[in-house]
C-alpha cells in the first residue's frame, strides 16, 4: 500500500471500528464512560495529561510519550475498549484544539490509537474478557493467570500503535539500524512502564478513585525520561547545531555504500571535509561566529 493512501485507510478503519462500538453501546443502552468519583478522577487525570502533552511541544508529542498510553491501557483493561476509545479521543481532540493547524495529524494519531485499542480488546476477548462500564474487570478477581493476559494486551496495543506511527512518519524508508535499535529500546521502556503503571491505575480506580490524579507525577516523569533518551539517541545520528549526519550515521551509510558497490561490482568514493580548523574561528572570533559559519557551511552542503 502506498503511503498517501495509508492515513486515509487508517482513519477509515478506525472510524468504522469506533462507529460499531458506539452503535453497540447505544443499542444496548450501555454507558460510554464511568460516572461518579471514578469518572471524574479519570477525567481530571486525562486533563493533566493533555496539559502536559501540549507543554511538551509538537516534536515530542505522541511518538515518544507513554503517559497517554498508560491511561488508555488502564481504562481498556478495566472498562473495555469503548471507554478507552473515549479517553483516547478526548486526549487527541483537546491536544489538537490547542495546536492550531495540526488537526489532520491529530486525527491520524487518534485513528492509530483506536486501532491499537481494538487490537488489545481482541486479545482480551481471546481470553474470554469483555469488560464494560457496567461490568468492569475488577482487579479483585485477578489471579496468577491474569498477568500474561495483561502482558499480551499491552504488547498488542503498543505494537499496533508504534508500528503504524513509525510507518506513517517514515514513508518509503527502511530506517537506519542504529535509529531502529534506539527506537526499540525506547518502546521497550514504554512497555515496561505500561505493565507497571496501568494495573496500578486499575487497582486505585476501584479502591480509592480520588487518588487517581496523583498518577500524573510518575506519568510525566516517564515522558521526561523517554524524551531525554530520545534526544541522546538522536545526537548520535545528527549534529544538534547543523542537523547534518553525525559520526555513527556516517559510518553506517559508508558501510552500506561499500556493500552496494561490492554487490554490483562498481567503485565507490568517500569525500571527507575536515572541520577541525573551525576551532580557530571559535578561539579568535568566539563561539557565536563559529556557529554561524558552521550553519552557512551546512546550508551549502545540503545544496
N, C-alpha and C positions, 0 to 999 in steps of 0.2 A: 504494500500500500504506500503510495507517495505521501510525502509529508504534508502538503497543503490539504489533503483530504482527511488526514488523521484527526486534527482537532474537531472538525465538524462531526466526524463519526463518533468520537468520544463523547461529545456533548449530546448527540442524538441518542446514543445508547443510554447514557446516564439519565436523560430526561424521560426516556421510556421506563427505565427501572424505577425512578422516583415517582413517576405518574402511577405506575402499578401499585406502589406502596401506599400512596395517598388514596387510591381507589379502594384498596383493601381496607384501609383504616376507616374511611368514611362509610363504606358499605357495611362494615361490621360494627360500626359505632365504637371504634377504638380511639383512644386518646393518642395524639401525636407526641406529647411530651408530658412528663410527670408534673403534677401540681404540688401545692403545698411547699413545705420547707425544702424538700429535695429539689424541686423545680426552680425555686428562686435562688437557691445556693448554686446550682449548676449554671444558672443564667448569670449570676454575679461573677463566677469563675470564668465563664466564657467571655464576659465583658472585659475582665482584666487581661485575658489573653489577647483579645482584639486590640486593646490599647498597647500592649507590649509589641505585637506584630507591626502595628502602624509605626511605633517608635523605632523599630529595627531598621526600617528602610526597605526599598524595593529590592535591592541587591541581596539582602539577607533573607527575605521572606520566603517561606514555604520549603524550598528545596533543602535548606539546612536546619530547619526547626523541628522540634519534637513536642512542643507544648500542645499545639492543637491536635496532633496525632494521639497523644496520651489521653486527652479528654474525650476525643471521639471514640477511641477504642474502649474506654471505660463505659461510656454510655451504650456502646454496641453490646458489650458483654452483659450489662445489667438490664437494659430496656429494649434491646433489639435494634435492627438496622434502620427502622423508620425514625426513631428518636435520635439515633446517631446522625442520620442524614439531616435532621433539623439543626443539630449543633453545627455540623459542617457548613450548611447553607448560611446559618447566622454569621459564622466567622467570616466566610467568604464575602457575603453581601456587605457587612459592616466595614471590613477592611477595604473592599473595592470602592465603597462610597467615600471613604476617607482618602482614597487615591484616585483623583480625577484623571481620566484618560487611560486607566488601567482596567476598565471593566471587562474587556474581552479576555485579558489574561486571567482575571478573577473567575470568569465563567468557566474557562478551560480547567483551571485548578480545582474549582468546585466539582466539575464533572469527573475529574480523575479521582477525587476523594470519594465521590459517590460509588464509583466502580470498585474502589478498594474496600469500601464498607460492604458492598454486595458480595465481594469475594470472601470477606470474613464471615458474613452471615451464612453463606453456603457451607463453609467449614463447620460452623455451629450446627447447622441443620443436619450435616452428615452424622453428628453425634447425638442427634435427636433433641437438640436445644433450639427452641424457637421462642426466645424471651420477648415480652411486650411490656408496655407501661402497666397494664392490668396484672400481668403475671410475670414479674421480673425473675431473673436467675439469681436468687438470693444467695449471697456468699455463705450464709449459714449452712446451706446444703452442699457446699463444695467439699470434695474429698480428694484423695490422692490422685484419682483419675481425672480430676478437673485441670491439673497442671498441664498435661500435654494438650488438652483442648485449648487452653489459653495461649500456649506457645504457638500452636498451629494457626489459630485465628490471627494473632499478631503478625506472624510470618506472612500469611496470605495478604493481609491488609497492607503491610509495609512493602511487600514485593510488587504488588499491582500498582500502588501509587508511585513508588520510586522509579520503577521501570518505565512507566508511561511518561512521567515527568522528565526523566532523562532523555527519552526518545524525542519528546516534543521540543526540548531545549537544545538538543544536539542532532538536528536532522542531517541525514546523509553522511555522518562521520562515525567512524568506529571508536573514537576516543583514544587517548594516549594511555599506554599501560600504567604509568605512574598515576595519572589522573583517575583512572578506573580503580586502582588499588586504594588510593586515599579515600575515594568516594565510598567504596565498600566498607572501609574501616569506620567512616562516619556513620553510615547507615547501620552498621553493626552496633555502634554505641546507642543509636536511637532504639534499636530492637531491644537491647538490654534494659534501657530506661523504660520502655513501654512495659516490659514484663515486670519491672519492679514497681512502677508508679500506678499503672492502670488498675491492677487488682486492689491496691490500697484505696484508690478513689472509690471503687465499688463498695468496699467494706465501710468506709466512712460515710458514704451516701446512705447506707442503710442504718448504721448505728448512730452517727452524730452528723447529720447533714449540714448543720450550721457551721461546721468546721471546714467544709469543702473549699471556701476561698483561700484558706491557708496553703493549699497546694500550689497556688500561683508562685510561691517563693522557690520551691525546687524546680518547677517547670521553667521559670525564667532563668534560673541558674543552669539548667540543662541546655537551653538555647545559647546562652553565652559561651558555654564550654564548646559546643559544636561549632559556633562561629569562629572562635579562636583557632580550633583545629583546622577549619576550612581555610582561614587566612594563611596559616603557616604552610599548609599544603600548596596553596596557590603561589606563595612566594618562591617555592622550589621550582616552579614551572615558568613563572612570568615575573619580570622585574617590576616592582611596585611603582617605580617612578616613570619609566618609559613605556611599560606594557609590552616590551619585546620578550621573546623566549629567553629563559634563563638556562643555566648550565645543564640541569637534568633534561630539560626539553631538547636542548641542542644535542646531547649525547644520544637520546632516543631517536630523534629524527635523522641523525647521522648514520646510526646503525641500520635504520630502516632503508635509507637511501642506498647504503652499501649492499644490503641484501637484495634490493630490487635490481641494482646494476649487475650484481653477480648472477642473478637468475636469468636475465635477458642477455648476458654477455656484453654489456656496454661498459664504458668508462664513467667514472664519477669524479667530481672535483669539489673541494670544500674551500671556501674563501672566509678567512677569519679577519676581523678588524680589531686590532688591539687598542682598547680604550684606556690602557693603564696610564698613558701620559695625561689624561684628564685630571689626574690628581694634582698636577702642577697648576692647572687652572683654579682648582679649589684653594690651593695654598696661596696663590697670588691675588686672585680676584674674589675669593670667597665661595662658599658652597652654593649660594643663590645663583651666581653667574655660571658656575659649573653645571648646576641642574638645568638651567635654561639652555645651555649649549647641548647637553645630552638630549633634551627634548627635541631640539632642532635636528640633531643627527638622526634621532629615531623617526621623525617625520619623513626625512629624506630616504631612510632605509625602507620605509613602507611603500614609498613611491616606486 
